[in-house]
Amino acid sequence: MQRDHDIVARWVAREILPHEGRVRAWLASRWRGAVDVDDIIQEAYCRLSALTSVGHIENPLAYFRRTAHASAVDILRQTTAKNILSMTGNDWFDVLDESPAVDRAMEATEELSRVNDALAKLSDTCRQVIELRRIEGLSQRDTAERLGVSENVVENSIVRGIRRVLAVMAHQDVETGGDEDKREVERIGKHGSQ
């Protein structure tokens, strides 16, 4: 057991620690002061240190980001739960709010804006195909009929369009990422240009 812990500790030092600055910047931009980044990083390191093996982890930076994100969500929930415990039943009548949490709403709004920006960069046909197929839920045949194109054009446009959207979004993520993210963008870009 100690040997496994030593292996994990060395892996964290070698594969995770060099990415701490990038993950800190990413957390600061994603959470905008809603949580303490130092607490998140500390919790992420604790979770990583508790792993029994690391052989299943193919992308250490992505794993670190996902762990940090999960830590942020858990810490935010704990903080919210502590604040809720001090309220009385009558207090609840004034605060019943069934809307999504502010952090999730902000994140969803940012992601939607990113997708819309990426869609705007597509050709009209690609954009219309994606909107009709993925947003309105039309079949491939109905989409082709509405646009006056063949089903083959619809199929090719959806593949190229989605790859292009993913490539644009991945490129935006590189701004806070590192070499591994850049290689992923190059890989997506090669497939997206086909």
Steps between C-alpha positions, in 0.01 A plus 500: 500500500782741586665417166179593312478824696863581410430434131197729508694770686782493243246508217326802654834681535605415144172518304268731698711757685636662179140579396401673825541854362282426198233335712504792746448747214226280355322478838527875555343569160229233537394569859568877517546521876208273595747265670852528638739367234757401766239283673404341169860418408564356848188284480594383149847397621341310791273313261784422263718378787222265611504316166609138521635497144552741211534257208150583375581872459592581141495882522632630835410865430141414411474273805639776724251751356209259546608424858535871578159571347338223706674635812367850429146372459523298823646790698231734368231248597646461849509876547141530381391214727657669804312821421173310453522326839467830687167588337161441659195363323350846466818630337453250218175661384695810401779326307343215307678516167477213257732653241840341435791593725669825400832332419331245276291764329810716438695203369212393274462855367872519425495162325193595296668823395811306396292257295305782335825679412638180351177438305517853359836414342351211299362517149126566481428142396702345784347733757144439375553123494626499860216723616233291328643160600630570852286787624166446324542121492409450134592174329770493236235465228288791632808718530601422141149579374477827691838619372454362149817289511577128494516289814868445422559877524320503836709211631831651386406848623411380849828311535714788370302760693520324836870428453558868420303613807699261721827621348411866561403429860811289559711783356341740750582258782867500394525861618506366857641157414839363407680288244265204544201724423680638194561149367132418553396812308735406216351148495143634494596760239636234266178301525282812480652616172418174320 
